[in-house]
Amino acid sequence: MTPEVHRLVPHVTDGTADADTVTWARAMQAAFLGPRMDAGDLARAAAAYAGQRLRGVWETADPAPVATLRSWDARMTVPGGELAVDAISSIGVRSTHRRRGLLRAVLVDDLAEAVRAGTPVAALTSTQGSLYERFGFGLATWTRSVSLETRAARFRAPDPTGRLRTLDVATLPSAAAPVQDRARRRHPGSMDRDAGSWTALLTGETGWTGMVPDRHRHAVLWSDATGRPGGYAVYRVARGWAETGAAEVAVLDLQATTPESYRELWRHLASLDLVGTVSWSEASVDEPLPWLLHDPRPLALGASRAMLWLRILDVPAALAARRYPVIDRVVLRVHDPAGHAEGTWALDTADPVAPAASPTRDEPDVALDVPALGSLYLGGVDPRVLARAGRLEERTPGAAGRLARLFAAPSVPWNGIRF
Ligand SMILES: CC(C)(COP(=O)(O)OP(=O)(O)OC[C@H]1O[C@@H](n2cnc3c(N)ncnc32)[C@H](O)[C@@H]1OP(=O)(O)O)[C@@H](O)C(=O)NCCC(=O)NCCS
């Protein structure tokens, strides 16, 4: 029998969530092996869920759910525009209740509601590699770590430009939010930050830290010569200088709206006194940083790691929401066992400002499963590579190459916010 899924609406008063939301949050935390917290701390942590959708499966006579899922409406950058997405997180099942279909129940229910609401794409970041493909998600962005030995770093542009200002973390959102909103539009896959996400970034007070504040966070804002803010960095001292004389700094977020702001923020980080290493674990796989340096050797680049998974729910709406660099008409046969994206679709980019995707009876140029479409969507993977991997079938010779030119993105997709 399919488990019954229920919705919970969080009520937040004066920064504190209601008792049902707190019980839900405690159950979710336990599924992720999070720290135990008292009810007051949990109620403050759960306040971040204001305005979001909480789902769960409850058993009779137990106030705590045995399965949880949280989702909210987010904005995601796509090539040439942005798109409403159903952002999904907090999928957890009580350790005594696993492998009985509870994850499936809450996720299928959430996706069905997103379809009813007309949300064309769902997005999540995953702790597990292959878990979500069976639900139609395809891996769409990657991230990797960068680590700079700052004392050996020499910038090609010799002189700093613009102006840097340290920010009090408490006032940072008002200064940084408009910058983040502009900066994220440069990277397909980037998403907006809600109030809870800003608080987590700035104070470190989240459920995962047991609401213990992180007092080692710093923030800096860069403005150009006219005084217009162009970028910010938030970082924490991961290991102090006392033992080694060279502290380790971890970048938590760095958003830049121009090449100049990017360069000056990195120059600032590289010039911090008492610091030996600056690392960023969620950087893009194509950071310009190596190219800013005379010698890239002080910079260590980590292996790329999976980041954002996308589930296309409405093919015409999703395909029409982005822009394409070339004019073409390609027919895609999409296989989706859940039905949402199932069909044969013609993507026509004859009008570059209003591309159209519609059902067609024409013979397909390519055939693919819906996860592969999610992977292609932002331009993060070359369709010819998917064809070589047997994940995309070329029905018309050369069609994968045409798709590669059509879906090419203006910059490598990147989402620096793990949720
Ligand atoms: C991951 C988790 C949510 C799975 O919940 P569950 O209720 O056991 O999953 P279900 O029974 O609904 O399984 C759905 C499918 O996923 C598969 N699956 C479940 N957990 C899996 C895992 N860890 N790795 C690979 N496959 C998995 C099941 O075999 C099943 O496959 P099927 O479609 O072929 O039948 C649960 O183990 C959990 O809470 N883990 C800790 C928190 C966590 O990691 N959450 C995921 C965050 S991204």
The ligand as an SDF file (V2000), in Angstrom:
LIG
                    3D

 48 50  0  0  0  0  0  0  0  0999 V2000
   18.2390    7.8430    1.4100 C   0  0  0  0  0  0  0  0  0  0  0  0
   16.9180    7.5660    2.1430 C   0  0  0  0  0  0  0  0  0  0  0  0
   16.0900    8.8460    2.1460 C   0  0  0  0  0  0  0  0  0  0  0  0
   16.1760    6.4650    1.3750 C   0  0  0  0  0  0  0  0  0  0  0  0
   14.8850    6.3110    1.9390 O   0  0  0  0  0  0  0  0  0  0  0  0
   14.0430    4.9560    1.7740 P   0  0  0  0  0  0  0  0  0  0  0  0
   12.6840    5.2080    2.2990 O   0  0  0  0  0  0  0  0  0  0  0  0
   14.8250    3.8360    2.3460 O   0  0  0  0  0  0  0  0  0  0  0  0
   14.0060    4.8090    0.1740 O   0  0  0  0  0  0  0  0  0  0  0  0
   12.8850    3.9890   -0.6310 P   0  0  0  0  0  0  0  0  0  0  0  0
   12.5530    2.7470    0.1160 O   0  0  0  0  0  0  0  0  0  0  0  0
   11.7410    4.8740   -0.9950 O   0  0  0  0  0  0  0  0  0  0  0  0
   13.7100    3.6380   -1.9380 O   0  0  0  0  0  0  0  0  0  0  0  0
   13.4410    4.1610   -3.2150 C   0  0  0  0  0  0  0  0  0  0  0  0
   14.4260    3.5340   -4.1610 C   0  0  0  0  0  0  0  0  0  0  0  0
   15.7330    4.0310   -3.8830 O   0  0  0  0  0  0  0  0  0  0  0  0
   16.6350    2.9510   -3.5830 C   0  0  0  0  0  0  0  0  0  0  0  0
   17.5090    3.4280   -2.5320 N   0  0  0  0  0  0  0  0  0  0  0  0
   17.1410    3.8320   -1.3100 C   0  0  0  0  0  0  0  0  0  0  0  0
   18.2230    4.2580   -0.6150 N   0  0  0  0  0  0  0  0  0  0  0  0
   19.2810    4.1170   -1.4310 C   0  0  0  0  0  0  0  0  0  0  0  0
   20.6520    4.4050   -1.2940 C   0  0  0  0  0  0  0  0  0  0  0  0
   21.1560    4.8890   -0.1560 N   0  0  0  0  0  0  0  0  0  0  0  0
   21.4580    4.1840   -2.3470 N   0  0  0  0  0  0  0  0  0  0  0  0
   20.9650    3.6750   -3.5030 C   0  0  0  0  0  0  0  0  0  0  0  0
   19.6540    3.3820   -3.6860 N   0  0  0  0  0  0  0  0  0  0  0  0
   18.8240    3.6050   -2.6740 C   0  0  0  0  0  0  0  0  0  0  0  0
   15.7420    1.8240   -3.1360 C   0  0  0  0  0  0  0  0  0  0  0  0
   16.3890    0.5980   -3.3350 O   0  0  0  0  0  0  0  0  0  0  0  0
   14.5420    2.0200   -4.0210 C   0  0  0  0  0  0  0  0  0  0  0  0
   14.8540    1.4910   -5.3020 O   0  0  0  0  0  0  0  0  0  0  0  0
   13.7280    0.9950   -6.3460 P   0  0  0  0  0  0  0  0  0  0  0  0
   13.1380    2.2360   -6.9410 O   0  0  0  0  0  0  0  0  0  0  0  0
   14.5100    0.2220   -7.3480 O   0  0  0  0  0  0  0  0  0  0  0  0
   12.7500    0.2120   -5.5760 O   0  0  0  0  0  0  0  0  0  0  0  0
   17.1600    7.0850    3.6000 C   0  0  0  0  0  0  0  0  0  0  0  0
   18.0150    5.9880    3.5700 O   0  0  0  0  0  0  0  0  0  0  0  0
   17.7580    8.1540    4.5080 C   0  0  0  0  0  0  0  0  0  0  0  0
   17.0210    8.8870    5.1580 O   0  0  0  0  0  0  0  0  0  0  0  0
   19.1110    8.2820    4.5480 N   0  0  0  0  0  0  0  0  0  0  0  0
   19.7800    9.2770    5.3930 C   0  0  0  0  0  0  0  0  0  0  0  0
   19.5120   10.6930    4.9020 C   0  0  0  0  0  0  0  0  0  0  0  0
   19.8920   10.8700    3.4450 C   0  0  0  0  0  0  0  0  0  0  0  0
   20.9880   10.5180    3.0020 O   0  0  0  0  0  0  0  0  0  0  0  0
   18.9650   11.4380    2.6670 N   0  0  0  0  0  0  0  0  0  0  0  0
   19.1740   11.7030    1.2560 C   0  0  0  0  0  0  0  0  0  0  0  0
   19.5940   13.1020    1.1080 C   0  0  0  0  0  0  0  0  0  0  0  0
   19.9730   13.5480   -0.5490 S   0  0  0  0  0  0  0  0  0  0  0  0
  1  2  1  0
  2  3  1  0
  2  4  1  0
  2 36  1  0
  4  5  1  0
  5  6  1  0
  6  7  2  0
  6  8  1  0
  6  9  1  0
  9 10  1  0
 10 11  2  0
 10 12  1  0
 10 13  1  0
 13 14  1  0
 14 15  1  0
 15 16  1  0
 15 30  1  0
 16 17  1  0
 17 18  1  0
 17 28  1  0
 18 19  1  0
 18 27  1  0
 19 20  2  0
 20 21  1  0
 21 22  1  0
 21 27  2  0
 22 23  1  0
 22 24  2  0
 24 25  1  0
 25 26  2  0
 26 27  1  0
 28 29  1  0
 28 30  1  0
 30 31  1  0
 31 32  1  0
 32 33  2  0
 32 34  1  0
 32 35  1  0
 36 37  1  0
 36 38  1  0
 38 39  2  0
 38 40  1  0
 40 41  1  0
 41 42  1  0
 42 43  1  0
 43 44  2  0
 43 45  1  0
 45 46  1  0
 46 47  1  0
 47 48  1  0
M  END
$$$$
